Amino acid sequence: MEKATPDKVLKDPDFYQLPEFERIKVLDKIDPDFKNLPEGEKLKVVTAFAGKSKDELRSLFVKEAPIYEKAWRQFAHGSGQLVETVGELVNKVSKVITPDPLMQYQGQRIAEGIKQIGKETKDYWKADEYQNKFHGLGGEIVNALIRETPSLIAFSPVMKTTGSLAMSALSPKSRVAKSVVESLGTGAGYTAVNLAGRENYDLKDAGVDTAIDLTFGAASPHVAKGIKIISKKVDPFFEKIASELRSLFKIAKKTKHREATIKIAEAYRSAKEGERLKVLEMTDELLNRDDIPVPVKRKAAEIQTKIKEDLPEPVKEAGAESTDAYVDLKLDDYKKVASQTATEINPKVFTKEEWNKEFSQPIKTPIGTVKMGDFQYKKMLDKRKRDLFPAIKPTLEDPLLIIKDRDGVVFIKPFILKTNGKKHIEFISVTKRFDTEDVVVSNHKIGDSKLEKLLKRQVLYKNAAAFCKV
C-alpha cells in the first residue's frame, strides 16, 4: 500500500471534508515538522481551503486529463480485467480437460502468465486519481460502461447464444416479456463467464447485473417505441392540417358542443395516419348537421377547402366508366378480391441478360411510364427475393391497386407462387420521383400488417374489372 505523505494528504479533496481537529491529528501522525508547530499555525494550515467544495479543491490541486485519455484509461483497465478473466478460465479448464498432472501444470503456468499480463495492464491504467475518472453518479456509470466494453465484445457470442436459447425455450407472446427474457438470457451468459473467471466477481455482483438486465429488458420496448415516434417521418398532409384541426378543436370546446369536439378529435387522429378521406367525411358531417355551431362550421369549411387543394386529379379505374381519387378498402375486402384474381408464377432467378432484356426500356403502367432502378437486379438476388423475379413486370403493368404512400407510389398485385404446394403472396413495387423520372426503388413481398396500413392511404388506381369479378 502506498505511504501517505503530507504533500499527498494536503492535495486530497477528501482530507478537507474531515473536521479540523481530525485534520490536525492526521498531519501530526505523518509529519514531525507539523507536529512541532504552534497550535495557531497548525490551524492556519488545515483551514487554508475551508468552505471550498470537492470540485473546487480538485480544480486547484489536480490538472484534469483530456476526455480521450480518461476514456482510454478506463477502456484499457477493462481490457486488463478481460485478460485476467481469460487467464482464470484457462486455469479452470486445464484442470477439467485432462487428468495428466504435467498437462495441468503447463495449463496453469500459461494461465498465470495470461493473468499477470492482465494484472499489469489493470495496474498500469488503473484510474485511482481524480484526473483519470469521470465524476459524479453519471461519471461512475460511464466509467463502468467503458470498462465493461472489452468483456461485452469478447463474450458477445456466448451472450447471444444464451439469449437465443432462452427465447426459443420460453418464447412469450408479450413484447415486454420477450425483451425481458432475451435480456436476462443474454446477461446470464455474461454473468456465468464472470462467475467462472473473475476472482472478485461474486453472487452479489451477479445479482446486481441480473437486476440491470431485468430493467433494461423491461424498458427496451418502451425506449424503442419512443425513438420510433421521434424519428418517424411527418406526413406533409398532417403537418399542413394539424394546426388547423387544433384551432377547430379549441373553437368547438368554447361552444361546449360535445359531439363536435369528439368528431374533431377523431379527425385529428385520422389526419395523423394520413387518412384524408376520413378527415373529409368528418368535416362533411360537421357542415351538414343543423345543430353544429356556426363558428365550428366556418372553420371546418376552411379546412375542407385546404384538403381539397392538395387532392390529385381523379384517376380512372381500369374497366370502369366512373372515376374516383379515393377508394375505401378494408383488408378483408381486398383479400376476397386477391384470392380470386391472384396470378400464378413459377419461381425463377433471372440472369443479367434476361433482366436487361426485360427492363432495359421504360415500363408502361396505368398511371404513366416508370424506369427500373439501377441497383434493383443486385437487390433481387437476395435469398428472400430471388424467386420473385417473374412478379415484377406484371405488378407494374397490371397492378390490382396503386397507392400513394409517404415514401412514394406503391404498385400492389397478388400472386400464387408455385413452390412445394401453392403459396399466396402480396407483391409490391415502389417508385419515387427523381427530377422528371419515376424510378422503381424497391420490389418485395409484404405481410398483412403492412398491407392493411397501405390500404388506409390514398388509392390512385383500382383495377375495377378485377374487383367486379368478386
DOVO-440583 format. One record per residue (C-alpha): residue number from 1; residue in one letter; x, z, y. Coordinates in nm, 4 decimals, padded with zeros to 6 digits. Layout:
// residues N
SITE NUM A X Z Y .
...
// end
This chain:
// residues 470
SITE 1 M 00.0000 00.0000 00.0000 .
SITE 2 E 00.1333 -00.0897 00.3456 .
SITE 3 K 00.2554 00.2072 00.5502 .
SITE 4 A 00.0700 00.2835 00.8744 .
SITE 5 T 00.2838 00.2622 01.1894 .
SITE 6 P 00.1954 00.3781 01.5442 .
SITE 7 D 00.2027 00.0172 01.6680 .
SITE 8 K -00.0433 -00.0976 01.3993 .
SITE 9 V -00.2728 00.2016 01.4459 .
SITE 10 L -00.2892 00.1573 01.8235 .
SITE 11 K -00.3827 -00.2097 01.7763 .
SITE 12 D -00.6578 -00.1357 01.5272 .
SITE 13 P -01.0062 -00.1525 01.6928 .
SITE 14 D -01.1433 00.0854 01.4249 .
SITE 15 F -00.8982 00.3549 01.5460 .
SITE 16 Y -01.0820 00.3741 01.8802 .
SITE 17 Q -01.4145 00.4380 01.7072 .
SITE 18 L -01.2826 00.7830 01.5981 .
SITE 19 P -01.3392 01.0949 01.8131 .
SITE 20 E -01.0494 01.1795 02.0496 .
SITE 21 F -00.9291 01.4841 01.8509 .
SITE 22 E -00.9209 01.2707 01.5291 .
SITE 23 R -00.7116 01.0051 01.7040 .
SITE 24 I -00.4641 01.2732 01.8162 .
SITE 25 K -00.4447 01.4111 01.4591 .
SITE 26 V -00.3716 01.0633 01.3162 .
SITE 27 L -00.0887 00.9937 01.5638 .
SITE 28 D 00.0548 01.3437 01.5189 .
SITE 29 K 00.0974 01.2738 01.1478 .
SITE 30 I 00.2634 00.9324 01.1745 .
SITE 31 D 00.4651 00.9559 01.4991 .
SITE 32 P 00.7039 01.2556 01.5636 .
SITE 33 D 00.7590 01.1425 01.9255 .
SITE 34 F 00.3854 01.1520 01.9926 .
SITE 35 K 00.3648 01.4999 01.8349 .
SITE 36 N 00.6176 01.6365 02.0867 .
SITE 37 L 00.4261 01.5048 02.3909 .
SITE 38 P 00.2302 01.7491 02.6137 .
SITE 39 E -00.1452 01.7603 02.5395 .
SITE 40 G -00.2321 01.5868 02.8671 .
SITE 41 E -00.0035 01.2910 02.7829 .
SITE 42 K -00.1463 01.2677 02.4318 .
SITE 43 L -00.4965 01.2437 02.5772 .
SITE 44 K -00.3914 00.9600 02.8093 .
SITE 45 V -00.2584 00.7592 02.5124 .
SITE 46 V -00.5685 00.7997 02.2941 .
SITE 47 T -00.8186 00.7345 02.5810 .
SITE 48 A -00.6413 00.4260 02.7211 .
SITE 49 F -00.9090 00.1928 02.5878 .
SITE 50 A -01.2106 00.4268 02.5903 .
SITE 51 G -01.5503 00.2608 02.6331 .
SITE 52 K -01.4382 -00.0806 02.5111 .
SITE 53 S -01.6231 -00.2430 02.2174 .
SITE 54 K -01.4507 -00.3540 01.8951 .
SITE 55 D -01.4795 -00.7179 02.0036 .
SITE 56 E -01.3198 -00.6432 02.3409 .
SITE 57 L -01.0373 -00.4499 02.1714 .
SITE 58 R -00.9917 -00.7314 01.9214 .
SITE 59 S -00.9534 -00.9820 02.2044 .
SITE 60 L -00.6913 -00.7540 02.3692 .
SITE 61 F -00.4822 -00.6872 02.0581 .
SITE 62 V -00.5265 -00.9896 01.8388 .
SITE 63 K -00.4803 -01.3568 01.9087 .
SITE 64 E -00.7655 -01.5428 01.7366 .
SITE 65 A -00.6661 -01.8105 01.4886 .
SITE 66 P -00.8361 -02.1519 01.5270 .
SITE 67 I -01.1595 -02.2129 01.3326 .
SITE 68 Y -00.9990 -02.4655 01.0949 .
SITE 69 E -00.7324 -02.2064 00.9981 .
SITE 70 K -00.9969 -01.9391 00.9299 .
SITE 71 A -01.1958 -02.1771 00.7116 .
SITE 72 W -00.8838 -02.2978 00.5280 .
SITE 73 R -00.7626 -01.9422 00.4598 .
SITE 74 Q -01.0999 -01.8478 00.3139 .
SITE 75 F -01.1122 -02.1636 00.1010 .
SITE 76 A -00.7572 -02.1091 -00.0249 .
SITE 77 H -00.8400 -01.7454 -00.1080 .
SITE 78 G -01.1354 -01.8734 -00.3115 .
SITE 79 S -00.9080 -02.1252 -00.4842 .
SITE 80 G -00.6746 -01.8435 -00.5884 .
SITE 81 Q -00.9713 -01.6469 -00.7170 .
SITE 82 L -01.0813 -01.9526 -00.9208 .
SITE 83 V -00.7329 -01.9938 -01.0745 .
SITE 84 E -00.7317 -01.6233 -01.1667 .
SITE 85 T -01.0725 -01.6631 -01.3348 .
SITE 86 V -00.9496 -01.9654 -01.5323 .
SITE 87 G -00.6443 -01.7648 -01.6443 .
SITE 88 E -00.8618 -01.4818 -01.7701 .
SITE 89 L -01.0866 -01.7282 -01.9557 .
SITE 90 V -00.7807 -01.8862 -02.1225 .
SITE 91 N -00.6659 -01.5369 -02.2249 .
SITE 92 K -01.0025 -01.4539 -02.3861 .
SITE 93 V -01.0434 -01.7936 -02.5522 .
SITE 94 S -00.6930 -01.7781 -02.7059 .
SITE 95 K -00.7932 -01.4563 -02.8856 .
SITE 96 V -01.1073 -01.6159 -03.0270 .
SITE 97 I -00.9983 -01.9654 -03.1356 .
SITE 98 T -00.7012 -01.8678 -03.3569 .
SITE 99 P -00.6161 -01.5719 -03.5829 .
SITE 100 D -00.2450 -01.6550 -03.5559 .
SITE 101 P -00.0745 -01.3738 -03.3540 .
SITE 102 L 00.2013 -01.6081 -03.2330 .
SITE 103 M -00.0524 -01.8620 -03.1016 .
SITE 104 Q -00.2471 -01.5811 -02.9384 .
SITE 105 Y 00.0720 -01.4551 -02.7759 .
SITE 106 Q 00.1540 -01.8032 -02.6451 .
SITE 107 G -00.2008 -01.8390 -02.5110 .
SITE 108 Q -00.1781 -01.5011 -02.3390 .
SITE 109 R 00.1542 -01.5968 -02.1780 .
SITE 110 I 00.0014 -01.9190 -02.0437 .
SITE 111 A -00.2989 -01.7203 -01.9221 .
SITE 112 E -00.0764 -01.4644 -01.7456 .
SITE 113 G 00.1148 -01.7472 -01.5765 .
SITE 114 I -00.2083 -01.9025 -01.4508 .
SITE 115 K -00.3364 -01.5638 -01.3320 .
SITE 116 Q -00.0087 -01.4970 -01.1488 .
SITE 117 I -00.0391 -01.8264 -00.9590 .
SITE 118 G -00.3977 -01.7335 -00.8663 .
SITE 119 K -00.2915 -01.3841 -00.7539 .
SITE 120 E -00.0084 -01.5172 -00.5376 .
SITE 121 T -00.2441 -01.7685 -00.3754 .
SITE 122 K -00.5004 -01.4958 -00.3088 .
SITE 123 D -00.2427 -01.2514 -00.1716 .
SITE 124 Y -00.0759 -01.5122 00.0469 .
SITE 125 W -00.4009 -01.6307 00.2025 .
SITE 126 K -00.5904 -01.3020 00.1832 .
SITE 127 A -00.7871 -01.2619 00.5054 .
SITE 128 D -00.7304 -00.8933 00.5842 .
SITE 129 E -00.6569 -00.9394 00.9537 .
SITE 130 Y -00.9297 -00.9950 01.2079 .
SITE 131 Q -00.7800 -01.3295 01.3116 .
SITE 132 N -00.8470 -01.4581 00.9583 .
SITE 133 K -01.2161 -01.3728 00.9426 .
SITE 134 F -01.5445 -01.4924 01.0841 .
SITE 135 H -01.7010 -01.1819 01.2391 .
SITE 136 G -02.0373 -01.0071 01.2017 .
SITE 137 L -02.3027 -01.0378 00.9284 .
SITE 138 G -02.3288 -01.4166 00.9677 .
SITE 139 G -01.9491 -01.4398 00.9596 .
SITE 140 E -01.9286 -01.2438 00.6346 .
SITE 141 I -02.1847 -01.4790 00.4771 .
SITE 142 V -01.9746 -01.7770 00.5941 .
SITE 143 N -01.6614 -01.6092 00.4502 .
SITE 144 A -01.8323 -01.5595 00.1127 .
SITE 145 L -01.9728 -01.9145 00.1008 .
SITE 146 I -01.6372 -02.0770 00.1812 .
SITE 147 R -01.4529 -01.8540 -00.0699 .
SITE 148 E -01.7041 -01.9353 -00.3449 .
SITE 149 T -01.6951 -02.3142 -00.2827 .
SITE 150 P -01.3990 -02.3872 -00.5196 .
SITE 151 S -01.5694 -02.1963 -00.8036 .
SITE 152 L -01.9032 -02.3652 -00.7391 .
SITE 153 I -01.7377 -02.7092 -00.7558 .
SITE 154 A -01.5348 -02.6228 -01.0667 .
SITE 155 F -01.8217 -02.4694 -01.2611 .
SITE 156 S -02.0967 -02.7087 -01.1467 .
SITE 157 P -02.1177 -02.8870 -01.4885 .
SITE 158 V -02.1770 -02.5501 -01.6590 .
SITE 159 M -02.4302 -02.4539 -01.3950 .
SITE 160 K -02.6197 -02.7846 -01.4089 .
SITE 161 T -02.6333 -02.7811 -01.7888 .
SITE 162 T -02.7701 -02.4265 -01.7955 .
SITE 163 G -03.0250 -02.5078 -01.5266 .
SITE 164 S -03.1402 -02.8206 -01.7122 .
SITE 165 L -03.1785 -02.6282 -02.0391 .
SITE 166 A -03.3842 -02.3638 -01.8622 .
SITE 167 M -03.6041 -02.6300 -01.7045 .
SITE 168 S -03.6656 -02.8149 -02.0320 .
SITE 169 A -03.7357 -02.4917 -02.2198 .
SITE 170 L -03.9815 -02.3440 -01.9704 .
SITE 171 S -04.0978 -02.6411 -01.7562 .
SITE 172 P -04.3531 -02.4520 -01.5402 .
SITE 173 K -04.6177 -02.6506 -01.3537 .
SITE 174 S -04.5830 -02.4863 -01.0122 .
SITE 175 R -04.3231 -02.6408 -00.7780 .
SITE 176 V -04.2066 -02.2954 -00.6684 .
SITE 177 A -04.1842 -02.1753 -01.0306 .
SITE 178 K -03.9845 -02.4867 -01.1256 .
SITE 179 S -03.7468 -02.4271 -00.8376 .
SITE 180 V -03.7034 -02.0584 -00.9302 .
SITE 181 V -03.6368 -02.1427 -01.2975 .
SITE 182 E -03.3869 -02.4123 -01.2029 .
SITE 183 S -03.2081 -02.1850 -00.9550 .
SITE 184 L -03.1953 -01.8895 -01.1980 .
SITE 185 G -03.0863 -02.1137 -01.4860 .
SITE 186 T -02.8134 -02.2753 -01.2796 .
SITE 187 G -02.6997 -01.9389 -01.1436 .
SITE 188 A -02.6884 -01.7944 -01.4952 .
SITE 189 G -02.4135 -02.0416 -01.5882 .
SITE 190 Y -02.2064 -01.9393 -01.2858 .
SITE 191 T -02.2699 -01.5662 -01.3437 .
SITE 192 A -02.1739 -01.5915 -01.7117 .
SITE 193 V -01.8430 -01.7611 -01.6265 .
SITE 194 N -01.7630 -01.4927 -01.3695 .
SITE 195 L -01.8556 -01.2058 -01.6025 .
SITE 196 A -01.6273 -01.3527 -01.8678 .
SITE 197 G -01.3401 -01.4489 -01.6390 .
SITE 198 R -01.3202 -01.2134 -01.3397 .
SITE 199 E -01.1820 -00.8651 -01.3814 .
SITE 200 N -01.3503 -00.7310 -01.0671 .
SITE 201 Y -01.6870 -00.9010 -01.1309 .
SITE 202 D -01.9344 -00.6569 -01.2902 .
SITE 203 L -02.3067 -00.6310 -01.3664 .
SITE 204 K -02.3786 -00.5146 -01.0118 .
SITE 205 D -02.2272 -00.8380 -00.8748 .
SITE 206 A -02.4223 -01.0356 -01.1340 .
SITE 207 G -02.7437 -00.8616 -01.0214 .
SITE 208 V -02.6767 -00.9455 -00.6562 .
SITE 209 D -02.6051 -01.3112 -00.7424 .
SITE 210 T -02.9226 -01.3316 -00.9531 .
SITE 211 A -03.1290 -01.1874 -00.6650 .
SITE 212 I -02.9793 -01.4527 -00.4340 .
SITE 213 D -03.0606 -01.7261 -00.6898 .
SITE 214 L -03.4196 -01.5994 -00.7101 .
SITE 215 T -03.4535 -01.6003 -00.3293 .
SITE 216 F -03.3051 -01.9492 -00.2974 .
SITE 217 G -03.5294 -02.0802 -00.5746 .
SITE 218 A -03.8452 -01.9373 -00.4170 .
SITE 219 A -03.7522 -02.0581 -00.0668 .
SITE 220 S -03.6228 -02.4074 -00.1525 .
SITE 221 P -03.9594 -02.5912 -00.1829 .
SITE 222 H -04.0765 -02.4456 00.1498 .
SITE 223 V -03.7471 -02.5315 00.3227 .
SITE 224 A -03.7595 -02.8840 00.1763 .
SITE 225 K -04.1172 -02.9241 00.2975 .
SITE 226 G -04.0150 -02.8125 00.6468 .
SITE 227 I -03.7229 -03.0571 00.6548 .
SITE 228 K -03.9518 -03.3360 00.5350 .
SITE 229 I -04.2010 -03.2615 00.8133 .
SITE 230 I -03.9254 -03.2517 01.0768 .
SITE 231 S -03.7632 -03.5734 00.9559 .
SITE 232 K -04.0926 -03.7570 00.8948 .
SITE 233 K -04.1347 -04.0737 01.0968 .
SITE 234 V -04.4009 -04.0523 01.3652 .
SITE 235 D -04.6703 -04.3169 01.3287 .
SITE 236 P -04.6805 -04.5157 01.6591 .
SITE 237 F -05.0613 -04.5117 01.6395 .
SITE 238 F -05.0689 -04.1304 01.6141 .
SITE 239 E -04.8087 -04.0980 01.8900 .
SITE 240 K -05.0263 -04.3064 02.1200 .
SITE 241 I -05.3597 -04.1428 02.0401 .
SITE 242 A -05.2664 -03.7758 01.9709 .
SITE 243 S -05.2664 -03.6530 02.3332 .
SITE 244 E -05.5986 -03.8322 02.3985 .
SITE 245 L -05.7601 -03.6634 02.0975 .
SITE 246 R -05.6256 -03.3240 02.2084 .
SITE 247 S -05.7804 -03.3794 02.5528 .
SITE 248 L -06.1104 -03.4751 02.3882 .
SITE 249 F -06.0946 -03.1595 02.1759 .
SITE 250 K -06.0491 -02.9425 02.4893 .
SITE 251 I -06.3466 -03.1121 02.6584 .
SITE 252 A -06.5640 -03.0520 02.3505 .
SITE 253 K -06.4538 -02.6855 02.3400 .
SITE 254 K -06.5559 -02.6414 02.7040 .
SITE 255 T -06.9001 -02.7881 02.6348 .
SITE 256 K -06.9296 -02.5488 02.3345 .
SITE 257 H -07.0659 -02.8251 02.1124 .
SITE 258 R -06.9559 -02.7050 01.7673 .
SITE 259 E -07.0284 -03.0251 01.5703 .
SITE 260 A -06.8415 -03.2424 01.8216 .
SITE 261 T -06.5423 -03.0071 01.8015 .
SITE 262 I -06.5377 -03.0299 01.4191 .
SITE 263 K -06.5630 -03.4109 01.4265 .
SITE 264 I -06.2763 -03.4409 01.6758 .
SITE 265 A -06.0565 -03.2116 01.4617 .
SITE 266 E -06.1292 -03.4402 01.1624 .
SITE 267 A -06.0447 -03.7459 01.3733 .
SITE 268 Y -05.7122 -03.5863 01.4720 .
SITE 269 R -05.6211 -03.5284 01.1049 .
SITE 270 S -05.7151 -03.8891 01.0209 .
SITE 271 A -05.5041 -04.0189 01.3105 .
SITE 272 K -05.2115 -03.8174 01.1770 .
SITE 273 E -05.2454 -04.0065 00.8462 .
SITE 274 G -05.2655 -04.3399 01.0291 .
SITE 275 E -05.6313 -04.3941 00.9294 .
SITE 276 R -05.7572 -04.5867 01.2336 .
SITE 277 L -06.0810 -04.6883 01.0680 .
SITE 278 K -06.1858 -04.3264 01.0186 .
SITE 279 V -06.0982 -04.2408 01.3786 .
SITE 280 L -06.3094 -04.5376 01.4951 .
SITE 281 E -06.6003 -04.4256 01.2755 .
SITE 282 M -06.5864 -04.0706 01.4129 .
SITE 283 T -06.5739 -04.1856 01.7757 .
SITE 284 D -06.8679 -04.4207 01.6994 .
SITE 285 E -07.0645 -04.1264 01.5663 .
SITE 286 L -06.9949 -03.9263 01.8829 .
SITE 287 L -07.1074 -04.2185 02.1009 .
SITE 288 N -07.4276 -04.2856 01.9049 .
SITE 289 R -07.5610 -03.9297 01.8942 .
SITE 290 D -07.8020 -03.8214 02.1679 .
SITE 291 D -07.7043 -03.4535 02.1574 .
SITE 292 I -07.3350 -03.5108 02.2379 .
SITE 293 P -07.2472 -03.4098 02.5995 .
SITE 294 V -07.1676 -03.6910 02.8450 .
SITE 295 P -06.8036 -03.5816 02.9191 .
SITE 296 V -06.7279 -03.5955 02.5442 .
SITE 297 K -06.8875 -03.9424 02.5122 .
SITE 298 R -06.6957 -04.0733 02.8123 .
SITE 299 K -06.3582 -03.9626 02.6712 .
SITE 300 A -06.4496 -04.0861 02.3199 .
SITE 301 A -06.5266 -04.4314 02.4640 .
SITE 302 E -06.1814 -04.4401 02.6339 .
SITE 303 I -06.0110 -04.3512 02.3048 .
SITE 304 Q -06.2077 -04.6148 02.1147 .
SITE 305 T -06.1005 -04.8807 02.3669 .
SITE 306 K -05.7351 -04.7800 02.3230 .
SITE 307 I -05.7591 -04.8036 01.9440 .
SITE 308 K -05.9227 -05.1472 01.9551 .
SITE 309 E -05.6494 -05.2785 02.1871 .
SITE 310 D -05.3992 -05.2399 01.9019 .
SITE 311 L -05.6115 -05.3955 01.6294 .
SITE 312 P -05.4794 -05.7261 01.4899 .
SITE 313 E -05.6863 -06.0388 01.4746 .
SITE 314 P -05.9204 -06.0161 01.1733 .
SITE 315 V -05.7697 -06.1778 00.8616 .
SITE 316 K -05.9889 -06.3999 00.6483 .
SITE 317 E -06.0333 -06.2817 00.2910 .
SITE 318 A -05.9424 -06.5326 00.0197 .
SITE 319 G -06.2575 -06.6894 -00.1201 .
SITE 320 A -06.4887 -06.5263 00.1347 .
SITE 321 E -06.6622 -06.6539 00.4472 .
SITE 322 S -06.6629 -06.3212 00.6321 .
SITE 323 T -06.3543 -06.1667 00.7895 .
SITE 324 D -06.2584 -05.8033 00.8328 .
SITE 325 A -05.9363 -05.6414 00.9522 .
SITE 326 Y -06.0062 -05.3240 00.7555 .
SITE 327 V -06.1302 -05.2679 00.4017 .
SITE 328 D -06.2221 -04.9139 00.2987 .
SITE 329 L -06.0854 -04.8785 -00.0562 .
SITE 330 K -06.0826 -04.5862 -00.2986 .
SITE 331 L -05.8242 -04.5617 -00.5759 .
SITE 332 D -06.0921 -04.5720 -00.8484 .
SITE 333 D -06.2440 -04.8903 -00.6990 .
SITE 334 Y -05.9032 -05.0541 -00.6857 .
SITE 335 K -05.8296 -04.9541 -01.0455 .
SITE 336 K -06.1508 -05.1193 -01.1680 .
SITE 337 V -06.0544 -05.4450 -00.9977 .
SITE 338 A -05.6905 -05.4219 -01.1110 .
SITE 339 S -05.7832 -05.3635 -01.4746 .
SITE 340 Q -05.9957 -05.6817 -01.4767 .
SITE 341 T -05.7628 -05.9075 -01.2771 .
SITE 342 A -05.4100 -05.7996 -01.3825 .
SITE 343 T -05.1731 -06.0861 -01.4675 .
SITE 344 E -04.9770 -06.0734 -01.7935 .
SITE 345 I -04.5994 -06.1280 -01.7665 .
SITE 346 N -04.3113 -06.1238 -02.0140 .
SITE 347 P -04.0118 -05.9049 -01.9220 .
SITE 348 K -03.7198 -06.1221 -01.8135 .
SITE 349 V -03.3888 -06.0905 -01.6302 .
SITE 350 F -03.3221 -06.3896 -01.4035 .
SITE 351 T -02.9765 -06.5452 -01.3937 .
SITE 352 K -02.8311 -06.6019 -01.0477 .
SITE 353 E -02.9084 -06.9749 -01.0852 .
SITE 354 E -03.2729 -06.9029 -01.1775 .
SITE 355 W -03.3039 -06.6653 -00.8826 .
SITE 356 N -03.1617 -06.9205 -00.6374 .
SITE 357 K -03.3946 -07.1882 -00.7729 .
SITE 358 E -03.6963 -06.9570 -00.7325 .
SITE 359 F -03.6188 -06.8080 -00.3903 .
SITE 360 S -03.3837 -07.0435 -00.2038 .
SITE 361 Q -03.6787 -07.1682 00.0082 .
SITE 362 P -03.9255 -06.9579 00.2141 .
SITE 363 I -04.2273 -06.8356 00.0138 .
SITE 364 K -04.5776 -06.9138 00.1354 .
SITE 365 T -04.8102 -06.6090 00.1413 .
SITE 366 P -05.1761 -06.5745 00.2504 .
SITE 367 I -05.0585 -06.4478 00.5913 .
SITE 368 G -04.7569 -06.6731 00.6521 .
SITE 369 T -04.4144 -06.7548 00.5093 .
SITE 370 V -04.1505 -06.4966 00.4146 .
SITE 371 K -03.7824 -06.5201 00.3251 .
SITE 372 M -03.6260 -06.3349 00.0317 .
SITE 373 G -03.3689 -06.0737 00.1432 .
SITE 374 D -03.0012 -06.1422 00.0686 .
SITE 375 F -02.9466 -05.8305 -00.1437 .
SITE 376 Q -03.2663 -05.8382 -00.3489 .
SITE 377 Y -03.1064 -06.0008 -00.6542 .
SITE 378 K -02.8494 -05.7205 -00.6874 .
SITE 379 K -03.1203 -05.4589 -00.6364 .
SITE 380 M -03.3361 -05.6113 -00.9096 .
SITE 381 L -03.0504 -05.5777 -01.1605 .
SITE 382 D -03.1104 -05.2010 -01.1589 .
SITE 383 K -03.2163 -05.0939 -01.5105 .
SITE 384 R -03.5507 -04.9636 -01.3762 .
SITE 385 K -03.6389 -05.3037 -01.2259 .
SITE 386 R -03.4590 -05.5685 -01.4302 .
SITE 387 D -03.7650 -05.6518 -01.6494 .
SITE 388 L -03.9806 -05.7197 -01.3424 .
SITE 389 F -03.8216 -06.0387 -01.2050 .
SITE 390 P -04.1290 -06.2528 -01.3010 .
SITE 391 A -04.3599 -06.0302 -01.0910 .
SITE 392 I -04.2032 -06.1018 -00.7508 .
SITE 393 K -04.3225 -06.4526 -00.6632 .
SITE 394 P -04.6871 -06.4105 -00.7843 .
SITE 395 T -04.7086 -06.0876 -00.5793 .
SITE 396 L -04.6092 -06.2714 -00.2624 .
SITE 397 E -04.8040 -06.5945 -00.3250 .
SITE 398 D -05.1242 -06.4481 -00.4706 .
SITE 399 P -05.1486 -06.0749 -00.3935 .
SITE 400 L -05.4567 -05.8654 -00.4570 .
SITE 401 L -05.4017 -05.6792 -00.1287 .
SITE 402 I -05.1732 -05.6983 00.1743 .
SITE 403 I -05.1393 -05.3717 00.3652 .
SITE 404 K -04.9791 -05.2838 00.6997 .
SITE 405 D -04.7696 -04.9724 00.6400 .
SITE 406 R -04.5466 -04.7749 00.8757 .
SITE 407 D -04.2342 -04.9335 00.7326 .
SITE 408 G -04.3553 -05.2952 00.7098 .
SITE 409 V -04.6094 -05.5169 00.5309 .
SITE 410 V -04.6801 -05.4367 00.1634 .
SITE 411 F -04.7980 -05.7004 -00.0881 .
SITE 412 I -04.9700 -05.5454 -00.3940 .
SITE 413 K -05.0525 -05.7069 -00.7269 .
SITE 414 P -05.1393 -05.5564 -01.0701 .
SITE 415 F -04.9629 -05.6800 -01.3844 .
SITE 416 I -04.9689 -05.6200 -01.7574 .
SITE 417 L -04.6124 -05.6027 -01.8855 .
SITE 418 K -04.5811 -05.7325 -02.2422 .
SITE 419 T -04.3309 -05.4943 -02.3980 .
SITE 420 N -04.3887 -05.2900 -02.7146 .
SITE 421 G -04.7611 -05.2972 -02.6568 .
SITE 422 K -04.9074 -05.3730 -02.3133 .
SITE 423 K -04.8220 -05.1648 -02.0084 .
SITE 424 H -05.0267 -05.1820 -01.6864 .
SITE 425 I -04.8203 -05.1598 -01.3649 .
SITE 426 E -04.8809 -05.1967 -00.9902 .
SITE 427 F -04.6060 -05.4067 -00.8304 .
SITE 428 I -04.5285 -05.4288 -00.4596 .
SITE 429 S -04.3099 -05.6433 -00.2365 .
SITE 430 V -04.2327 -05.5088 00.1129 .
SITE 431 T -04.1457 -05.7293 00.4099 .
SITE 432 K -04.0067 -05.6440 00.7535 .
SITE 433 R -03.9853 -05.8495 01.0702 .
SITE 434 F -03.6290 -05.9361 01.1814 .
SITE 435 D -03.6264 -06.1355 01.5070 .
SITE 436 T -03.8661 -06.4216 01.4232 .
SITE 437 E -03.8497 -06.3985 01.0404 .
SITE 438 D -04.0396 -06.1873 00.7890 .
SITE 439 V -03.7889 -06.0826 00.5217 .
SITE 440 V -03.8543 -05.9269 00.1805 .
SITE 441 V -03.6606 -05.5987 00.1750 .
SITE 442 S -03.7918 -05.4336 -00.1428 .
SITE 443 N -03.9543 -05.5195 -00.4778 .
SITE 444 H -04.0607 -05.2484 -00.7219 .
SITE 445 K -04.3478 -05.0871 -00.9105 .
SITE 446 I -04.5359 -04.7842 -00.7735 .
SITE 447 G -04.7366 -04.4937 -00.9113 .
SITE 448 D -05.0917 -04.3825 -00.8311 .
SITE 449 S -04.9979 -04.1274 -00.5640 .
SITE 450 K -04.8080 -04.3852 -00.3549 .
SITE 451 L -05.0820 -04.6434 -00.4165 .
SITE 452 E -05.3527 -04.4027 -00.3006 .
SITE 453 K -05.1636 -04.3414 00.0249 .
SITE 454 L -05.1241 -04.7163 00.0818 .
SITE 455 L -05.4971 -04.7740 00.0320 .
SITE 456 K -05.5625 -04.5471 00.3302 .
SITE 457 R -05.3608 -04.7778 00.5546 .
SITE 458 Q -05.4715 -05.0899 00.7380 .
SITE 459 V -05.5604 -05.3715 00.4944 .
SITE 460 L -05.4586 -05.7098 00.6369 .
SITE 461 Y -05.5812 -05.9156 00.3421 .
SITE 462 K -05.8049 -05.8691 00.0402 .
SITE 463 N -05.8495 -06.1243 -00.2356 .
SITE 464 A -06.2264 -06.1241 -00.2201 .
SITE 465 A -06.2571 -06.3654 -00.5145 .
SITE 466 A -06.0810 -06.1088 -00.7374 .
SITE 467 F -06.2971 -05.8242 -00.6054 .
SITE 468 C -06.6146 -06.0251 -00.6655 .
SITE 469 K -06.5327 -06.0524 -01.0379 .
SITE 470 V -06.5951 -05.6796 -01.0858 .
// end
